[in-house]
């Protein structure tokens, strides 16, 4: 999936899908971990406050898994479901996140997308959306 210069051949729509999935993955992964800490604390303390935090953790985890699937599918990696399944295992999920992040960062940079600490920057995503809209022949979305 690379041209003669080694750059990925992707449409701007694919790059847009990958960029938003990558940014979402990083944000929701962090939220999932942050929500899991008080959920476990309140569960051990036998407090009913564990219920809302557990529901928040569960929702954040489901959204994160959707972003894992969307990222791996939009970039064209083999077996997107396998990446999702690996995210269920403690400690392994952090390694999977590192691998996904590293590979996605390399792919994004090869496509010309600026990538920061939390994935593609919002400005880079907006720029990619404009290019994807131009590629489709539609008016660019207003931010």
N, CA, C and O atoms as a GROMACS GRO file, in nm:
protein
  572
    1UNK      N    1   0.081  -0.119   0.000
    1UNK     CA    2   0.000   0.000   0.000
    1UNK      C    3   0.086   0.125   0.000
    1UNK      O    4   0.047   0.228   0.056
    2UNK      N    5   0.202   0.116  -0.062
    2UNK     CA    6   0.291   0.231  -0.069
    2UNK      C    7   0.330   0.255  -0.214
    2UNK      O    8   0.332   0.163  -0.296
    3UNK      N    9   0.362   0.380  -0.245
    3UNK     CA   10   0.405   0.411  -0.380
    3UNK      C   11   0.556   0.387  -0.392
    3UNK      O   12   0.618   0.333  -0.300
    4UNK      N   13   0.613   0.427  -0.505
    4UNK     CA   14   0.756   0.401  -0.528
    4UNK      C   15   0.846   0.477  -0.432
    4UNK      O   16   0.962   0.439  -0.414
    5UNK      N   17   0.795   0.583  -0.368
    5UNK     CA   18   0.875   0.657  -0.270
    5UNK      C   19   0.858   0.603  -0.129
    5UNK      O   20   0.921   0.653  -0.036
    6UNK      N   21   0.774   0.500  -0.112
    6UNK     CA   22   0.751   0.442   0.020
    6UNK      C   23   0.642   0.511   0.099
    6UNK      O   24   0.622   0.480   0.216
    7UNK      N   25   0.571   0.607   0.036
    7UNK     CA   26   0.464   0.678   0.106
    7UNK      C   27   0.333   0.601   0.090
    7UNK      O   28   0.309   0.541  -0.015
    8UNK      N   29   0.249   0.603   0.193
    8UNK     CA   30   0.122   0.532   0.183
    8UNK      C   31   0.032   0.594   0.076
    8UNK      O   32   0.026   0.716   0.062
    9UNK      N   33  -0.036   0.510   0.002
    9UNK     CA   34  -0.134   0.557  -0.094
    9UNK      C   35  -0.270   0.547  -0.027
    9UNK      O   36  -0.323   0.438  -0.007
   10UNK      N   37  -0.324   0.660   0.008
   10UNK     CA   38  -0.452   0.662   0.078
   10UNK      C   39  -0.529   0.785   0.032
   10UNK      O   40  -0.471   0.888  -0.003
   11UNK      N   41  -0.659   0.772   0.032
   11UNK     CA   42  -0.742   0.888   0.001
   11UNK      C   43  -0.748   0.976   0.126
   11UNK      O   44  -0.719   0.931   0.236
   12UNK      N   45  -0.787   1.100   0.105
   12UNK     CA   46  -0.798   1.190   0.220
   12UNK      C   47  -0.912   1.146   0.312
   12UNK      O   48  -0.909   1.173   0.432
   13UNK      N   49  -1.011   1.079   0.256
   13UNK     CA   50  -1.120   1.026   0.339
   13UNK      C   51  -1.066   0.919   0.434
   13UNK      O   52  -1.107   0.913   0.550
   14UNK      N   53  -0.976   0.833   0.384
   14UNK     CA   54  -0.914   0.732   0.471
   14UNK      C   55  -0.828   0.798   0.578
   14UNK      O   56  -0.831   0.758   0.695
   15UNK      N   57  -0.753   0.898   0.538
   15UNK     CA   58  -0.668   0.969   0.634
   15UNK      C   59  -0.753   1.037   0.740
   15UNK      O   60  -0.719   1.037   0.858
   16UNK      N   61  -0.866   1.096   0.697
   16UNK     CA   62  -0.956   1.161   0.793
   16UNK      C   63  -1.012   1.059   0.892
   16UNK      O   64  -1.016   1.084   1.012
   17UNK      N   65  -1.056   0.945   0.841
   17UNK     CA   66  -1.110   0.841   0.929
   17UNK      C   67  -1.005   0.791   1.027
   17UNK      O   68  -1.034   0.772   1.145
   18UNK      N   69  -0.884   0.771   0.978
   18UNK     CA   70  -0.776   0.723   1.065
   18UNK      C   71  -0.737   0.829   1.168
   18UNK      O   72  -0.713   0.796   1.284
   19UNK      N   73  -0.731   0.954   1.127
   19UNK     CA   74  -0.691   1.061   1.219
   19UNK      C   75  -0.791   1.078   1.332
   19UNK      O   76  -0.752   1.091   1.448
   20UNK      N   77  -0.920   1.079   1.300
   20UNK     CA   78  -1.020   1.095   1.405
   20UNK      C   79  -1.026   0.972   1.495
   20UNK      O   80  -1.047   0.985   1.615
   21UNK      N   81  -1.007   0.853   1.437
   21UNK     CA   82  -1.006   0.732   1.518
   21UNK      C   83  -0.884   0.729   1.611
   21UNK      O   84  -0.895   0.688   1.726
   22UNK      N   85  -0.771   0.772   1.560
   22UNK     CA   86  -0.648   0.772   1.640
   22UNK      C   87  -0.661   0.870   1.757
   22UNK      O   88  -0.628   0.838   1.871
   23UNK      N   89  -0.708   0.990   1.727
   23UNK     CA   90  -0.725   1.089   1.834
   23UNK      C   91  -0.826   1.038   1.939
   23UNK      O   92  -0.803   1.051   2.059
   24UNK      N   93  -0.935   0.982   1.891
   24UNK     CA   94  -1.036   0.928   1.982
   24UNK      C   95  -0.984   0.813   2.065
   24UNK      O   96  -1.017   0.802   2.183
   25UNK      N   97  -0.903   0.728   2.005
   25UNK     CA   98  -0.846   0.614   2.078
   25UNK      C   99  -0.763   0.661   2.196
   25UNK      O  100  -0.778   0.610   2.307
   26UNK      N  101  -0.676   0.757   2.173
   26UNK     CA  102  -0.589   0.805   2.281
   26UNK      C  103  -0.670   0.872   2.392
   26UNK      O  104  -0.645   0.848   2.510
   27UNK      N  105  -0.766   0.954   2.355
   27UNK     CA  106  -0.847   1.024   2.455
   27UNK      C  107  -0.932   0.927   2.536
   27UNK      O  108  -0.936   0.935   2.658
   28UNK      N  109  -1.001   0.833   2.468
   28UNK     CA  110  -1.089   0.740   2.537
   28UNK      C  111  -1.010   0.636   2.617
   28UNK      O  112  -1.060   0.588   2.719
   29UNK      N  113  -0.890   0.600   2.573
   29UNK     CA  114  -0.806   0.510   2.652
   29UNK      C  115  -0.772   0.575   2.786
   29UNK      O  116  -0.781   0.511   2.891
   30UNK      N  117  -0.734   0.703   2.781
   30UNK     CA  118  -0.703   0.775   2.904
   30UNK      C  119  -0.825   0.788   2.995
   30UNK      O  120  -0.814   0.769   3.116
   31UNK      N  121  -0.939   0.820   2.937
   31UNK     CA  122  -1.062   0.833   3.016
   31UNK      C  123  -1.101   0.699   3.078
   31UNK      O  124  -1.148   0.695   3.192
   32UNK      N  125  -1.083   0.592   3.004
   32UNK     CA  126  -1.114   0.459   3.056
   32UNK      C  127  -1.030   0.428   3.180
   32UNK      O  128  -1.081   0.377   3.280
   33UNK      N  129  -0.901   0.458   3.172
   33UNK     CA  130  -0.815   0.433   3.287
   33UNK      C  131  -0.848   0.525   3.403
   33UNK      O  132  -0.850   0.482   3.518
   34UNK      N  133  -0.875   0.652   3.374
   34UNK     CA  134  -0.907   0.746   3.481
   34UNK      C  135  -1.039   0.711   3.549
   34UNK      O  136  -1.052   0.729   3.670
   35UNK      N  137  -1.137   0.661   3.475
   35UNK     CA  138  -1.265   0.623   3.534
   35UNK      C  139  -1.253   0.491   3.611
   35UNK      O  140  -1.327   0.468   3.706
   36UNK      N  141  -1.161   0.406   3.570
   36UNK     CA  142  -1.144   0.277   3.637
   36UNK      C  143  -1.085   0.288   3.776
   36UNK      O  144  -1.113   0.204   3.862
   37UNK      N  145  -1.005   0.390   3.800
   37UNK     CA  146  -0.940   0.405   3.932
   37UNK      C  147  -1.044   0.430   4.042
   37UNK      O  148  -1.045   0.355   4.140
   38UNK      N  149  -1.130   0.532   4.032
   38UNK     CA  150  -1.229   0.549   4.139
   38UNK      C  151  -1.331   0.436   4.143
   38UNK      O  152  -1.384   0.405   4.250
   39UNK      N  153  -1.360   0.374   4.030
   39UNK     CA  154  -1.454   0.261   4.030
   39UNK      C  155  -1.400   0.149   4.118
   39UNK      O  156  -1.475   0.090   4.196
   40UNK      N  157  -1.272   0.119   4.106
   40UNK     CA  158  -1.212   0.014   4.190
   40UNK      C  159  -1.203   0.057   4.336
   40UNK      O  160  -1.225  -0.023   4.426
   41UNK      N  161  -1.172   0.184   4.358
   41UNK     CA  162  -1.161   0.233   4.496
   41UNK      C  163  -1.295   0.224   4.567
   41UNK      O  164  -1.303   0.176   4.680
   42UNK      N  165  -1.402   0.270   4.502
   42UNK     CA  166  -1.534   0.267   4.565
   42UNK      C  167  -1.588   0.125   4.578
   42UNK      O  168  -1.664   0.096   4.670
   43UNK      N  169  -1.549   0.036   4.487
   43UNK     CA  170  -1.591  -0.103   4.497
   43UNK      C  171  -1.528  -0.168   4.620
   43UNK      O  172  -1.596  -0.239   4.694
   44UNK      N  173  -1.399  -0.144   4.641
   44UNK     CA  174  -1.331  -0.200   4.758
   44UNK      C  175  -1.382  -0.141   4.888
   44UNK      O  176  -1.381  -0.206   4.992
   45UNK      N  177  -1.428  -0.016   4.882
   45UNK     CA  178  -1.482   0.049   5.002
   45UNK      C  179  -1.629   0.014   5.023
   45UNK      O  180  -1.691   0.060   5.118
   46UNK      N  181  -1.683  -0.068   4.935
   46UNK     CA  182  -1.823  -0.112   4.941
   46UNK      C  183  -1.919   0.007   4.943
   46UNK      O  184  -2.017   0.010   5.016
   47UNK      N  185  -1.887   0.105   4.860
   47UNK     CA  186  -1.971   0.224   4.846
   47UNK      C  187  -2.052   0.213   4.717
   47UNK      O  188  -2.007   0.155   4.618
   48UNK      N  189  -2.171   0.268   4.720
   48UNK     CA  190  -2.255   0.266   4.600
   48UNK      C  191  -2.204   0.360   4.491
   48UNK      O  192  -2.254   0.358   4.378
   49UNK      N  193  -2.107   0.443   4.525
   49UNK     CA  194  -2.049   0.532   4.424
   49UNK      C  195  -1.974   0.455   4.316
   49UNK      O  196  -1.941   0.512   4.211
   50UNK      N  197  -1.946   0.328   4.339
   50UNK     CA  198  -1.877   0.251   4.236
   50UNK      C  199  -1.966   0.233   4.113
   50UNK      O  200  -1.913   0.212   4.003
   51UNK      N  201  -2.098   0.241   4.126
   51UNK     CA  202  -2.189   0.217   4.013
   51UNK      C  203  -2.172   0.322   3.903
   51UNK      O  204  -2.151   0.283   3.788
   52UNK      N  205  -2.180   0.453   3.932
   52UNK     CA  206  -2.164   0.549   3.822
   52UNK      C  207  -2.024   0.546   3.760
   52UNK      O  208  -2.008   0.562   3.639
   53UNK      N  209  -1.923   0.525   3.844
   53UNK     CA  210  -1.787   0.520   3.790
   53UNK      C  211  -1.764   0.395   3.707
   53UNK      O  212  -1.692   0.398   3.608
   54UNK      N  213  -1.826   0.285   3.746
   54UNK     CA  214  -1.816   0.162   3.668
   54UNK      C  215  -1.888   0.178   3.534
   54UNK      O  216  -1.839   0.133   3.431
   55UNK      N  217  -2.003   0.243   3.536
   55UNK     CA  218  -2.074   0.268   3.411
   55UNK      C  219  -1.995   0.361   3.319
   55UNK      O  220  -1.991   0.340   3.198
   56UNK      N  221  -1.932   0.462   3.376
   56UNK     CA  222  -1.847   0.552   3.298
   56UNK      C  223  -1.728   0.476   3.240
   56UNK      O  224  -1.694   0.493   3.123
   57UNK      N  225  -1.666   0.391   3.323
   57UNK     CA  226  -1.553   0.311   3.276
   57UNK      C  227  -1.596   0.219   3.162
   57UNK      O  228  -1.527   0.206   3.061
   58UNK      N  229  -1.711   0.155   3.178
   58UNK     CA  230  -1.761   0.063   3.077
   58UNK      C  231  -1.791   0.136   2.946
   58UNK      O  232  -1.754   0.088   2.839
   59UNK      N  233  -1.856   0.250   2.954
   59UNK     CA  234  -1.886   0.329   2.834
   59UNK      C  235  -1.758   0.375   2.765
   59UNK      O  236  -1.747   0.366   2.642
   60UNK      N  237  -1.662   0.425   2.843
   60UNK     CA  238  -1.535   0.471   2.785
   60UNK      C  239  -1.460   0.356   2.720
   60UNK      O  240  -1.397   0.373   2.616
   61UNK      N  241  -1.466   0.239   2.781
   61UNK     CA  242  -1.397   0.123   2.725
   61UNK      C  243  -1.461   0.079   2.593
   61UNK      O  244  -1.390   0.046   2.498
   62UNK      N  245  -1.592   0.079   2.586
   62UNK     CA  246  -1.661   0.040   2.462
   62UNK      C  247  -1.627   0.139   2.350
   62UNK      O  248  -1.597   0.097   2.238
   63UNK      N  249  -1.632   0.269   2.379
   63UNK     CA  250  -1.598   0.369   2.278
   63UNK      C  251  -1.452   0.355   2.235
   63UNK      O  252  -1.421   0.369   2.117
   64UNK      N  253  -1.363   0.328   2.330
   64UNK     CA  254  -1.223   0.308   2.297
   64UNK      C  255  -1.205   0.189   2.203
   64UNK      O  256  -1.127   0.196   2.108
   65UNK      N  257  -1.277   0.079   2.230
   65UNK     CA  258  -1.266  -0.040   2.145
   65UNK      C  259  -1.317  -0.012   2.004
   65UNK      O  260  -1.263  -0.064   1.906
   66UNK      N  261  -1.421   0.070   1.993
   66UNK     CA  262  -1.470   0.109   1.860
   66UNK      C  263  -1.362   0.188   1.786
   66UNK      O  264  -1.343   0.169   1.665
   67UNK      N  265  -1.292   0.276   1.857
   67UNK     CA  266  -1.186   0.353   1.793
   67UNK      C  267  -1.068   0.265   1.754
   67UNK      O  268  -1.004   0.290   1.651
   68UNK      N  269  -1.037   0.163   1.832
   68UNK     CA  270  -0.931   0.068   1.795
   68UNK      C  271  -0.968   0.002   1.663
   68UNK      O  272  -0.885  -0.008   1.572
   69UNK      N  273  -1.091  -0.045   1.653
   69UNK     CA  274  -1.135  -0.111   1.530
   69UNK      C  275  -1.131  -0.014   1.412
   69UNK      O  276  -1.080  -0.048   1.306
   70UNK      N  277  -1.185   0.106   1.431
   70UNK     CA  278  -1.189   0.205   1.322
   70UNK      C  279  -1.049   0.243   1.276
   70UNK      O  280  -1.025   0.258   1.156
   71UNK      N  281  -0.956   0.259   1.370
   71UNK     CA  282  -0.819   0.296   1.334
   71UNK      C  283  -0.753   0.185   1.253
   71UNK      O  284  -0.699   0.210   1.146
   72UNK      N  285  -0.758   0.064   1.304
   72UNK     CA  286  -0.690  -0.046   1.235
   72UNK      C  287  -0.756  -0.077   1.100
   72UNK      O  288  -0.687  -0.116   1.006
   73UNK      N  289  -0.888  -0.061   1.090
   73UNK     CA  290  -0.956  -0.085   0.963
   73UNK      C  291  -0.930   0.027   0.862
   73UNK      O  292  -0.910  -0.001   0.743
   74UNK      N  293  -0.929   0.152   0.906
   74UNK     CA  294  -0.911   0.263   0.813
   74UNK      C  295  -0.769   0.268   0.756
   74UNK      O  296  -0.748   0.314   0.644
   75UNK      N  297  -0.672   0.222   0.834
   75UNK     CA  298  -0.535   0.221   0.784
   75UNK      C  299  -0.508   0.096   0.700
   75UNK      O  300  -0.409   0.091   0.627
   76UNK      N  301  -0.595  -0.002   0.712
   76UNK     CA  302  -0.582  -0.121   0.628
   76UNK      C  303  -0.499  -0.231   0.690
   76UNK      O  304  -0.447  -0.317   0.619
   77UNK      N  305  -0.487  -0.232   0.821
   77UNK     CA  306  -0.414  -0.339   0.886
   77UNK      C  307  -0.496  -0.466   0.885
   77UNK      O  308  -0.619  -0.463   0.885
   78UNK      N  309  -0.427  -0.578   0.884
   78UNK     CA  310  -0.495  -0.707   0.884
   78UNK      C  311  -0.561  -0.731   1.019
   78UNK      O  312  -0.508  -0.692   1.124
   79UNK      N  313  -0.675  -0.796   1.017
   79UNK     CA  314  -0.747  -0.842   1.136
   79UNK      C  315  -0.774  -0.733   1.238
   79UNK      O  316  -0.719  -0.738   1.348
   80UNK      N  317  -0.857  -0.634   1.206
   80UNK     CA  318  -0.889  -0.530   1.305
   80UNK      C  319  -0.952  -0.587   1.432
   80UNK      O  320  -0.935  -0.531   1.540
   81UNK      N  321  -1.025  -0.697   1.418
   81UNK     CA  322  -1.089  -0.757   1.536
   81UNK      C  323  -0.984  -0.810   1.633
   81UNK      O  324  -1.004  -0.806   1.755
   82UNK      N  325  -0.872  -0.857   1.581
   82UNK     CA  326  -0.765  -0.907   1.668
   82UNK      C  327  -0.710  -0.795   1.757
   82UNK      O  328  -0.681  -0.818   1.874
   83UNK      N  329  -0.697  -0.676   1.702
   83UNK     CA  330  -0.649  -0.562   1.781
   83UNK      C  331  -0.747  -0.532   1.894
   83UNK      O  332  -0.707  -0.500   2.006
   84UNK      N  333  -0.876  -0.543   1.863
   84UNK     CA  334  -0.979  -0.518   1.965
   84UNK      C  335  -0.972  -0.624   2.074
   84UNK      O  336  -0.979  -0.592   2.192
   85UNK      N  337  -0.959  -0.750   2.036
   85UNK     CA  338  -0.953  -0.860   2.134
   85UNK      C  339  -0.831  -0.843   2.225
   85UNK      O  340  -0.840  -0.867   2.346
   86UNK      N  341  -0.718  -0.803   2.170
   86UNK     CA  342  -0.598  -0.786   2.252
   86UNK      C  343  -0.613  -0.674   2.355
   86UNK      O  344  -0.543  -0.674   2.456
   87UNK      N  345  -0.703  -0.580   2.330
   87UNK     CA  346  -0.724  -0.471   2.425
   87UNK      C  347  -0.796  -0.517   2.552
   87UNK      O  348  -0.803  -0.441   2.648
   88UNK      N  349  -0.849  -0.639   2.555
   88UNK     CA  350  -0.919  -0.690   2.673
   88UNK      C  351  -0.823  -0.741   2.780
   88UNK      O  352  -0.864  -0.759   2.895
   89UNK      N  353  -0.698  -0.764   2.746
   89UNK     CA  354  -0.604  -0.823   2.841
   89UNK      C  355  -0.525  -0.715   2.913
   89UNK      O  356  -0.460  -0.632   2.849
   90UNK      N  357  -0.530  -0.716   3.048
   90UNK     CA  358  -0.455  -0.615   3.124
   90UNK      C  359  -0.306  -0.624   3.092
   90UNK      O  360  -0.253  -0.732   3.068
   91UNK      N  361  -0.242  -0.513   3.093
   91UNK     CA  362  -0.099  -0.494   3.063
   91UNK      C  363  -0.071  -0.512   2.914
   91UNK      O  364   0.003  -0.433   2.855
   92UNK      N  365  -0.129  -0.614   2.852
   92UNK     CA  366  -0.110  -0.632   2.708
   92UNK      C  367  -0.176  -0.516   2.635
   92UNK      O  368  -0.126  -0.472   2.531
   93UNK      N  369  -0.288  -0.465   2.689
   93UNK     CA  370  -0.357  -0.355   2.622
   93UNK      C  371  -0.271  -0.230   2.614
   93UNK      O  372  -0.282  -0.153   2.518
   94UNK      N  373  -0.187  -0.208   2.712
   94UNK     CA  374  -0.097  -0.093   2.706
   94UNK      C  375   0.007  -0.113   2.596
   94UNK      O  376   0.040  -0.020   2.523
   95UNK      N  377   0.060  -0.235   2.586
   95UNK     CA  378   0.155  -0.265   2.479
   95UNK      C  379   0.088  -0.252   2.342
   95UNK      O  380   0.149  -0.201   2.247
   96UNK      N  381  -0.037  -0.298   2.331
   96UNK     CA  382  -0.110  -0.285   2.206
   96UNK      C  383  -0.130  -0.137   2.172
   96UNK      O  384  -0.115  -0.098   2.057
   97UNK      N  385  -0.163  -0.056   2.272
   97UNK     CA  386  -0.179   0.087   2.248
   97UNK      C  387  -0.049   0.148   2.198
   97UNK      O  388  -0.051   0.231   2.107
   98UNK      N  389   0.064   0.108   2.255
   98UNK     CA  390   0.193   0.162   2.212
   98UNK      C  391   0.220   0.122   2.066
   98UNK      O  392   0.264   0.205   1.986
   99UNK      N  393   0.195  -0.004   2.033
   99UNK     CA  394   0.217  -0.051   1.896
   99UNK      C  395   0.124   0.021   1.799
   99UNK      O  396   0.167   0.069   1.694
  100UNK      N  397  -0.004   0.029   1.834
  100UNK     CA  398  -0.100   0.101   1.749
  100UNK      C  399  -0.058   0.246   1.731
  100UNK      O  400  -0.060   0.299   1.620
  101UNK      N  401  -0.021   0.309   1.840
  101UNK     CA  402   0.018   0.450   1.836
  101UNK      C  403   0.142   0.471   1.748
  101UNK      O  404   0.147   0.563   1.667
  102UNK      N  405   0.241   0.385   1.766
  102UNK     CA  406   0.364   0.399   1.688
  102UNK      C  407   0.338   0.380   1.539
  102UNK      O  408   0.382   0.460   1.456
  103UNK      N  409   0.264   0.275   1.506
  103UNK     CA  410   0.237   0.247   1.364
  103UNK      C  411   0.147   0.354   1.304
  103UNK      O  412   0.168   0.394   1.189
  104UNK      N  413   0.047   0.399   1.379
  104UNK     CA  414  -0.043   0.503   1.328
  104UNK      C  415   0.031   0.636   1.311
  104UNK      O  416   0.008   0.708   1.214
  105UNK      N  417   0.120   0.667   1.405
  105UNK     CA  418   0.198   0.791   1.394
  105UNK      C  419   0.284   0.790   1.270
  105UNK      O  420   0.290   0.889   1.197
  106UNK      N  421   0.352   0.678   1.244
  106UNK     CA  422   0.436   0.668   1.124
  106UNK      C  423   0.351   0.684   0.998
  106UNK      O  424   0.391   0.754   0.904
  107UNK      N  425   0.234   0.619   0.995
  107UNK     CA  426   0.146   0.625   0.879
  107UNK      C  427   0.095   0.767   0.859
  107UNK      O  428   0.091   0.817   0.747
  108UNK      N  429   0.054   0.831   0.970
  108UNK     CA  430   0.002   0.968   0.961
  108UNK      C  431   0.108   1.065   0.910
  108UNK      O  432   0.082   1.148   0.824
  109UNK      N  433   0.228   1.053   0.964
  109UNK     CA  434   0.337   1.142   0.921
  109UNK      C  435   0.370   1.119   0.775
  109UNK      O  436   0.400   1.214   0.703
  110UNK      N  437   0.366   0.994   0.730
  110UNK     CA  438   0.392   0.965   0.589
  110UNK      C  439   0.284   1.025   0.499
  110UNK      O  440   0.309   1.057   0.383
  111UNK      N  441   0.164   1.040   0.554
  111UNK     CA  442   0.053   1.103   0.479
  111UNK      C  443   0.055   1.255   0.492
  111UNK      O  444  -0.027   1.323   0.430
  112UNK      N  445   0.147   1.308   0.570
  112UNK     CA  446   0.159   1.452   0.585
  112UNK      C  447   0.073   1.513   0.694
  112UNK      O  448   0.044   1.633   0.692
  113UNK      N  449   0.031   1.432   0.791
  113UNK     CA  450  -0.054   1.480   0.901
  113UNK      C  451   0.036   1.507   1.023
  113UNK      O  452   0.117   1.423   1.061
  114UNK      N  453   0.019   1.624   1.083
  114UNK     CA  454   0.097   1.658   1.202
  114UNK      C  455   0.042   1.580   1.321
  114UNK      O  456  -0.078   1.585   1.349
  115UNK      N  457   0.130   1.508   1.391
  115UNK     CA  458   0.089   1.425   1.504
  115UNK      C  459   0.157   1.477   1.630
  115UNK      O  460   0.279   1.498   1.633
  116UNK      N  461   0.077   1.499   1.734
  116UNK     CA  462   0.129   1.546   1.862
  116UNK      C  463   0.125   1.435   1.966
  116UNK      O  464   0.116   1.317   1.931
  117UNK      N  465   0.132   1.471   2.091
  117UNK     CA  466   0.135   1.375   2.201
  117UNK      C  467   0.006   1.293   2.210
  117UNK      O  468   0.011   1.174   2.241
  118UNK      N  469  -0.108   1.355   2.182
  118UNK     CA  470  -0.237   1.286   2.190
  118UNK      C  471  -0.288   1.246   2.052
  118UNK      O  472  -0.409   1.240   2.030
  119UNK      N  473  -0.198   1.218   1.960
  119UNK     CA  474  -0.237   1.181   1.825
  119UNK      C  475  -0.240   1.303   1.736
  119UNK      O  476  -0.175   1.403   1.766
  120UNK      N  477  -0.314   1.296   1.625
  120UNK     CA  478  -0.322   1.411   1.535
  120UNK      C  479  -0.379   1.533   1.607
  120UNK      O  480  -0.475   1.522   1.683
  121UNK      N  481  -0.320   1.647   1.582
  121UNK     CA  482  -0.367   1.768   1.647
  121UNK      C  483  -0.503   1.809   1.589
  121UNK      O  484  -0.533   1.775   1.475
  122UNK      N  485  -0.584   1.881   1.666
  122UNK     CA  486  -0.714   1.925   1.612
  122UNK      C  487  -0.699   2.008   1.484
  122UNK      O  488  -0.782   1.998   1.394
  123UNK      N  489  -0.594   2.089   1.476
  123UNK     CA  490  -0.572   2.168   1.354
  123UNK      C  491  -0.541   2.077   1.236
  123UNK      O  492  -0.586   2.102   1.124
  124UNK      N  493  -0.463   1.972   1.260
  124UNK     CA  494  -0.430   1.878   1.153
  124UNK      C  495  -0.554   1.802   1.108
  124UNK      O  496  -0.571   1.776   0.989
  125UNK      N  497  -0.640   1.766   1.202
  125UNK     CA  498  -0.764   1.696   1.166
  125UNK      C  499  -0.854   1.787   1.084
  125UNK      O  500  -0.915   1.742   0.987
  126UNK      N  501  -0.862   1.914   1.121
  126UNK     CA  502  -0.943   2.010   1.044
  126UNK      C  503  -0.888   2.026   0.903
  126UNK      O  504  -0.965   2.033   0.807
  127UNK      N  505  -0.757   2.030   0.890
  127UNK     CA  506  -0.694   2.042   0.758
  127UNK      C  507  -0.723   1.918   0.672
  127UNK      O  508  -0.751   1.928   0.553
  128UNK      N  509  -0.716   1.801   0.735
  128UNK     CA  510  -0.744   1.677   0.663
  128UNK      C  511  -0.891   1.672   0.621
  128UNK      O  512  -0.923   1.626   0.511
  129UNK      N  513  -0.980   1.721   0.707
  129UNK     CA  514  -1.124   1.725   0.672
  129UNK      C  515  -1.148   1.813   0.551
  129UNK      O  516  -1.229   1.780   0.464
  130UNK      N  517  -1.078   1.926   0.544
  130UNK     CA  518  -1.092   2.014   0.428
  130UNK      C  519  -1.043   1.946   0.302
  130UNK      O  520  -1.106   1.956   0.196
  131UNK      N  521  -0.931   1.876   0.312
  131UNK     CA  522  -0.878   1.806   0.194
  131UNK      C  523  -0.970   1.692   0.152
  131UNK      O  524  -0.987   1.667   0.033
  132UNK      N  525  -1.028   1.623   0.250
  132UNK     CA  526  -1.121   1.514   0.219
  132UNK      C  527  -1.246   1.568   0.153
  132UNK      O  528  -1.299   1.507   0.060
  133UNK      N  529  -1.295   1.683   0.201
  133UNK     CA  530  -1.414   1.745   0.141
  133UNK      C  531  -1.383   1.790  -0.001
  133UNK      O  532  -1.466   1.774  -0.091
  134UNK      N  533  -1.265   1.847  -0.022
  134UNK     CA  534  -1.227   1.889  -0.156
  134UNK      C  535  -1.213   1.768  -0.249
  134UNK      O  536  -1.249   1.775  -0.366
  135UNK      N  537  -1.162   1.659  -0.196
  135UNK     CA  538  -1.147   1.537  -0.274
  135UNK      C  539  -1.284   1.483  -0.316
  135UNK      O  540  -1.300   1.432  -0.427
  136UNK      N  541  -1.382   1.494  -0.226
  136UNK     CA  542  -1.518   1.449  -0.258
  136UNK      C  543  -1.593   1.548  -0.345
  136UNK      O  544  -1.696   1.516  -0.404
  137UNK      N  545  -1.540   1.669  -0.353
  137UNK     CA  546  -1.606   1.773  -0.432
  137UNK      C  547  -1.714   1.846  -0.354
  137UNK      O  548  -1.799   1.913  -0.412
  138UNK      N  549  -1.712   1.832  -0.223
  138UNK     CA  550  -1.813   1.896  -0.137
  138UNK      C  551  -1.752   2.020  -0.072
  138UNK      O  552  -1.631   2.042  -0.073
  139UNK      N  553  -1.840   2.100  -0.017
  139UNK     CA  554  -1.793   2.218   0.056
  139UNK      C  555  -1.731   2.171   0.188
  139UNK      O  556  -1.785   2.081   0.252
  140UNK      N  557  -1.618   2.230   0.229
  140UNK     CA  558  -1.554   2.189   0.355
  140UNK      C  559  -1.643   2.221   0.474
  140UNK      O  560  -1.712   2.323   0.475
  141UNK      N  561  -1.641   2.133   0.576
  141UNK     CA  562  -1.723   2.158   0.696
  141UNK      C  563  -1.671   2.279   0.772
  141UNK      O  564  -1.551   2.303   0.779
  142UNK      N  565  -1.763   2.353   0.829
  142UNK     CA  566  -1.727   2.471   0.908
  142UNK      C  567  -1.703   2.430   1.052
  142UNK      O  568  -1.782   2.355   1.109
  143UNK      N  569  -1.595   2.478   1.112
  143UNK     CA  570  -1.564   2.443   1.251
  143UNK      C  571  -1.628   2.538   1.347
  143UNK      O  572  -1.613   2.524   1.468
   0.00000   0.00000   0.00000
